Amino acid sequence: MNALAVAPATITISGPTNISVSITQLRNNPIVRRDYSIDISRLSPPLSIQWTGGAGTTIANPTASSTAIDFDLRGDGVGDVETFPLSVQVTDQLGESVSSQQVTITVTT
C-alpha cells in the first residue's frame, strides 16, 4: 500500500522588502508605514496568528492576517540603511508553521 505524500504547511509574508525613502519624506515624517499580509496553505482553522518585529517597528494589528507596520527612522540621514526583522507565526489546530523575512529601508536623497 502506497502512502500519499502530503505537502507541508507554508506561510509566506507578502509586502515590500526593500523600501526607499527620500530625505524630504524622512524630514516630514520619520515613521514609514507599509502594509503586509500572509498567504497560508495547508493549515486547518482555527488559526492563531502572531506578528513580531524588532526594535523600531510597531505592528498595528499583531494577530490579524494582514496589518500595517510602522518603521521608525528617527535619527537616520542620507545613505543610511536600516534592517528590520519581521516574522509571523501561525498555529493551527494540528501544529504550527513559521515564516520570517527581513525588511530593509534605505534612506536616499
N, CA, C and O of each residue as an XYZ file, in Angstrom:
436
protein
N       0.844     -1.174      0.000
C       0.000      0.000      0.000
C       0.890      1.238      0.000
O       1.785      1.355      0.836
N       0.655      2.149     -0.918
C       1.437      3.384     -1.002
C       0.760      4.480     -0.189
O      -0.448      4.699     -0.282
N       1.577      5.161      0.612
C       1.059      6.301      1.367
C       1.118      7.548      0.493
O       2.073      7.746     -0.257
N       0.116      8.365      0.595
C       0.112      9.617     -0.158
C       0.983     10.645      0.546
O       0.887     10.826      1.760
N       1.821     11.309     -0.213
C       2.659     12.366      0.354
C       1.808     13.618      0.547
O       1.043     14.000     -0.337
N       1.946     14.244      1.696
C       1.209     15.465      1.995
C       2.195     16.620      2.007
O       3.209     16.574      2.703
N       1.897     17.645      1.240
C       2.781     18.815      1.210
C       2.760     19.500      2.573
O       1.713     19.558      3.217
N       3.900     20.018      3.016
C       3.945     20.699      4.315
C       3.193     22.026      4.285
O       3.015     22.642      3.234
N       2.766     22.436      5.451
C       2.119     23.738      5.582
C       3.132     24.822      5.276
O       4.313     24.693      5.597
N       2.660     25.899      4.647
C       3.550     27.014      4.337
C       2.886     28.339      4.676
O       1.663     28.476      4.645
N       3.727     29.303      4.999
C       3.289     30.672      5.249
C       4.246     31.576      4.485
O       5.462     31.405      4.570
N       3.720     32.519      3.753
C       4.538     33.476      3.028
C       4.098     34.886      3.414
O       2.908     35.198      3.400
N       5.067     35.734      3.757
C       4.780     37.133      4.046
C       4.794     37.906      2.738
O       5.761     37.838      1.979
N       3.717     38.644      2.476
C       3.629     39.472      1.275
C       3.690     40.943      1.674
O       3.018     41.378      2.608
N       4.497     41.687      0.957
C       4.656     43.111      1.217
C       6.038     43.547      0.787
O       6.869     42.709      0.437
N       6.300     44.842      0.807
C       7.597     45.342      0.338
C       8.742     44.900      1.243
O       8.634     44.951      2.469
N       9.839     44.467      0.627
C      11.029     44.085      1.388
C      12.164     45.088      1.234
O      13.085     45.115      2.051
N      12.103     45.896      0.212
C      13.079     46.975      0.028
C      12.300     48.265     -0.177
O      11.523     48.387     -1.124
N      12.512     49.216      0.707
C      11.745     50.454      0.694
C      12.717     51.625      0.617
O      13.640     51.724      1.426
N      12.513     52.500     -0.341
C      13.334     53.711     -0.450
C      12.542     54.902      0.057
O      11.361     55.060     -0.253
N      13.203     55.731      0.836
C      12.566     56.917      1.406
C      13.466     58.104      1.102
O      14.671     58.052      1.349
N      12.890     59.168      0.570
C      13.694     60.353      0.287
C      13.954     61.114      1.589
O      13.210     60.971      2.559
N      14.990     61.902      1.598
C      15.313     62.702      2.784
C      14.178     63.692      3.080
O      13.923     64.015      4.240
N      13.501     64.170      2.035
C      12.360     65.076      2.227
C      11.225     64.355      2.950
O      10.639     64.898      3.887
N      10.914     63.132      2.517
C       9.886     62.336      3.194
C      10.273     62.084      4.648
O       9.439     62.173      5.548
N      11.539     61.771      4.863
C      12.029     61.470      6.205
C      11.912     62.682      7.128
O      11.547     62.547      8.296
N      12.222     63.860      6.601
C      12.111     65.085      7.409
C      10.654     65.392      7.754
O      10.364     65.872      8.850
N       9.729     65.115      6.815
C       8.313     65.363      7.052
C       7.715     64.380      8.057
O       6.876     64.757      8.875
N       8.142     63.137      7.994
C       7.628     62.110      8.893
C       8.630     60.962      8.970
O       8.793     60.233      7.992
N       9.308     60.782     10.110
C      10.313     59.735     10.226
C       9.734     58.327     10.424
O      10.482     57.359     10.559
N       8.409     58.222     10.441
C       7.764     56.917     10.567
C       7.254     56.502      9.191
O       6.435     57.199      8.589
N       7.741     55.364      8.695
C       7.345     54.853      7.388
C       6.388     53.689      7.613
O       6.718     52.743      8.328
N       5.196     53.754      7.001
C       4.171     52.715      7.162
C       4.000     51.948      5.861
O       3.882     52.531      4.783
N       3.991     50.620      5.990
C       3.720     49.756      4.845
C       2.765     48.649      5.288
O       2.679     48.317      6.471
N       2.046     48.082      4.311
C       1.086     47.022      4.583
C       1.679     45.655      4.260
O       2.371     45.481      3.257
N       1.391     44.685      5.138
C       1.869     43.317      4.982
C       0.722     42.353      5.214
O      -0.213     42.647      5.959
N       0.803     41.203      4.571
C      -0.197     40.163      4.760
C       0.500     38.808      4.664
O       1.674     38.717      4.305
N      -0.248     37.765      4.991
C       0.319     36.424      4.875
C      -0.553     35.583      3.961
O      -1.776     35.714      3.936
N       0.109     34.718      3.214
C      -0.553     33.706      2.402
C      -0.304     32.375      3.105
O       0.840     32.008      3.374
N      -1.372     31.668      3.394
C      -1.295     30.447      4.184
C      -1.812     29.285      3.348
O      -2.842     29.399      2.683
N      -1.093     28.170      3.384
C      -1.611     26.965      2.724
C      -1.438     25.761      3.641
O      -0.469     25.647      4.392
N      -2.380     24.905      3.552
C      -2.381     23.621      4.251
C      -2.407     23.729      5.778
O      -1.829     22.895      6.475
N      -3.069     24.745      6.282
C      -3.291     24.851      7.719
C      -4.791     24.782      7.971
O      -5.588     25.297      7.187
N      -5.162     24.145      9.065
C      -6.574     23.939      9.375
C      -7.065     24.933     10.416
O      -6.531     24.993     11.524
N      -8.087     25.718     10.062
C      -8.652     26.658     11.038
C      -9.209     25.905     12.241
O      -9.558     24.730     12.128
N      -9.292     26.556     13.363
C      -8.990     27.969     13.593
C      -7.484     28.219     13.644
O      -6.706     27.354     14.047
N      -7.093     29.428     13.225
C      -5.684     29.799     13.197
C      -5.394     30.849     14.261
O      -6.214     31.728     14.529
N      -4.220     30.742     14.858
C      -3.723     31.755     15.784
C      -2.532     32.420     15.101
O      -1.578     31.741     14.720
N      -2.579     33.740     14.945
C      -1.552     34.483     14.202
C      -0.851     35.444     15.146
O      -1.493     36.126     15.944
N       0.493     35.493     15.046
C       1.263     36.423     15.862
C       2.412     37.010     15.045
O       3.369     36.312     14.709
N       2.305     38.314     14.726
C       3.379     39.044     14.054
C       4.346     39.561     15.115
O       3.921     39.953     16.202
N       5.626     39.566     14.813
C       6.623     40.184     15.685
C       7.625     40.947     14.826
O       7.899     40.577     13.685
N       8.162     42.013     15.397
C       9.159     42.816     14.708
C      10.221     43.249     15.697
O      10.004     43.212     16.908
N      11.345     43.652     15.192
C      12.448     44.088     16.034
C      12.276     45.524     16.492
O      11.237     46.147     16.277
N      13.316     46.031     17.125
C      13.323     47.411     17.606
C      13.013     48.356     16.453
O      13.506     48.181     15.339
N      12.187     49.359     16.737
C      11.849     50.348     15.728
C      10.629     49.993     14.898
O      10.268     50.735     13.985
N       9.985     48.866     15.201
C       8.766     48.512     14.470
C       7.556     48.566     15.398
O       7.642     48.237     16.581
N       6.443     48.983     14.839
C       5.164     48.942     15.546
C       4.178     48.254     14.627
O       3.948     48.706     13.506
N       3.597     47.169     15.092
C       2.655     46.383     14.296
C       1.240     46.779     14.712
O       0.855     46.611     15.869
N       0.473     47.302     13.764
C      -0.862     47.833     14.063
C      -1.799     46.765     14.610
O      -2.495     47.007     15.596
N      -1.830     45.595     13.996
C      -2.721     44.526     14.435
C      -1.949     43.203     14.420
O      -1.995     42.476     13.427
N      -1.238     42.881     15.514
C      -0.326     41.739     15.516
C      -0.981     40.363     15.460
O      -0.275     39.360     15.354
N      -2.311     40.285     15.528
C      -2.962     38.973     15.474
C      -3.848     38.810     14.240
O      -4.659     37.885     14.178
N      -3.698     39.703     13.259
C      -4.507     39.636     12.032
C      -3.696     39.039     10.886
O      -2.467     38.997     10.941
N      -4.388     38.582      9.855
C      -3.687     38.022      8.698
C      -3.074     39.105      7.817
O      -2.199     38.814      7.001
N      -3.523     40.350      7.970
C      -2.882     41.477      7.298
C      -2.823     42.639      8.275
O      -3.709     42.808      9.113
N      -1.766     43.440      8.157
C      -1.566     44.522      9.108
C      -0.665     45.599      8.522
O       0.147     45.328      7.637
N      -0.810     46.799      9.014
C       0.127     47.874      8.700
C       1.267     47.791      9.718
O       1.057     47.464     10.887
N       2.470     48.092      9.248
C       3.636     48.082     10.130
C       4.373     49.399      9.962
O       4.670     49.823      8.845
N       4.668     50.046     11.098
C       5.417     51.293     11.110
C       6.882     51.011     11.399
O       7.212     50.222     12.284
N       7.759     51.666     10.639
C       9.202     51.573     10.823
C       9.706     52.944     11.239
O       9.502     53.925     10.523
N      10.355     53.019     12.381
C      10.816     54.285     12.944
C      12.222     54.597     12.442
O      13.172     53.871     12.736
N      12.344     55.685     11.682
C      13.626     56.082     11.103
C      14.169     57.368     11.726
O      15.010     58.043     11.132
N      13.688     57.703     12.917
C      14.204     58.916     13.579
C      15.712     58.807     13.752
O      16.235     57.780     14.185
N      16.399     59.897     13.403
C      17.853     59.939     13.537
C      18.599     59.482     12.302
O      19.820     59.624     12.235
N      17.892     58.936     11.321
C      18.553     58.487     10.095
C      18.755     59.646      9.134
O      18.034     60.642      9.183
N      19.743     59.504      8.258
C      20.048     60.528      7.269
C      20.334     59.916      5.925
O      20.154     58.714      5.726
N      20.781     60.743      5.000
C      21.059     60.311      3.632
C      22.065     59.167      3.636
O      23.101     59.237      4.297
N      21.747     58.116      2.892
C      22.640     56.975      2.748
C      22.542     55.937      3.849
O      23.145     54.870      3.738
N      21.799     56.220      4.907
C      21.647     55.233      5.977
C      20.802     54.063      5.486
O      19.884     54.231      4.683
N      21.133     52.877      5.985
C      20.370     51.674      5.674
C      19.970     51.022      6.991
O      20.817     50.753      7.843
N      18.716     50.780      7.148
C      18.200     50.115      8.340
C      17.643     48.754      7.940
O      17.033     48.623      6.879
N      17.846     47.747      8.771
C      17.264     46.425      8.561
C      16.369     46.103      9.740
O      16.800     46.133     10.893
N      15.130     45.797      9.440
C      14.154     45.485     10.470
C      13.722     44.029     10.325
O      13.200     43.656      9.275
N      13.924     43.191     11.349
C      13.414     41.816     11.267
C      11.894     41.803     11.427
O      11.338     42.530     12.251
N      11.248     40.988     10.645
C       9.804     40.858     10.683
C       9.469     39.384     10.535
O       9.954     38.725      9.615
N       8.644     38.861     11.433
C       8.249     37.456     11.314
C       6.806     37.288     11.742
O       6.222     38.145     12.406
N       6.254     36.167     11.345
C       4.892     35.824     11.736
C       4.866     34.330     12.049
O       5.488     33.522     11.361
N       4.146     33.993     13.083
C       3.952     32.589     13.441
C       2.460     32.304     13.378
O       1.647     33.032     13.947
N       2.119     31.239     12.680
C       0.727     30.829     12.589
C       0.627     29.416     13.149
O       1.368     28.519     12.748
N      -0.297     29.236     14.078
C      -0.530     27.935     14.681
C      -1.942     27.493     14.328
O      -2.900     28.253     14.475
N      -2.059     26.252     13.860
C      -3.393     25.741     13.570
C      -3.768     24.682     14.601
O      -3.045     24.475     15.576
N      -4.881     24.023     14.388
C      -5.344     23.041     15.357
C      -4.479     21.783     15.393
O      -4.597     20.983     16.321
N      -3.608     21.595     14.393
C      -2.778     20.396     14.325
C      -1.293     20.635     14.585
O      -0.565     19.673     14.830
N      -0.820     21.864     14.543
C       0.613     22.151     14.684
C       0.896     23.588     14.340
O       0.015     24.442     14.444
N       2.135     23.870     13.924
C       2.472     25.255     13.589
C       3.473     25.330     12.457
O       4.165     24.359     12.152
N       3.540     26.497     11.839
C       4.499     26.777     10.791
C       4.947     28.227     10.954
O       4.148     29.084     11.330
N       6.213     28.503     10.676
C       6.745     29.847     10.887
C       7.416     30.339      9.611
O       8.090     29.575      8.919
N       7.228     31.620      9.305
C       7.906     32.239      8.181
C       8.455     33.576      8.634
O       7.811     34.268      9.423
N       9.618     33.953      8.159
C      10.144     35.270      8.506
C      10.924     35.835      7.335
O      11.356     35.099      6.448
N      11.099     37.130      7.339
C      11.911     37.787      6.328
C      12.399     39.115      6.877
O      11.847     39.637      7.845
N      13.423     39.651      6.263
C      13.967     40.953      6.637
C      13.339     42.032      5.778
O      13.127     41.838      4.582
N      13.045     43.161      6.386
C      12.585     44.329      5.646
C      13.699     45.362      5.718
O      14.130     45.733      6.810
N      14.167     45.826      4.574
C      15.236     46.799      4.525
C      14.693     48.137      4.045
O      14.079     48.224      2.982
N      14.923     49.169      4.830
C      14.528     50.512      4.426
C      15.789     51.302      4.132
O      16.661     51.419      4.993
N      15.898     51.849      2.920
C      17.049     52.625      2.514
C      16.640     54.091      2.424
O      15.677     54.433      1.738
N      17.377     54.957      3.122
C      17.105     56.380      3.076
C      17.957     56.981      1.962
O      19.185     56.894      1.989
N      17.284     57.597      0.975
C      18.008     58.180     -0.163
C      17.568     59.628     -0.366
O      16.531     60.057      0.140
N      18.392     60.380     -1.128
C      18.027     61.765     -1.428
C      17.152     61.834     -2.646
O      16.744     62.922     -3.052
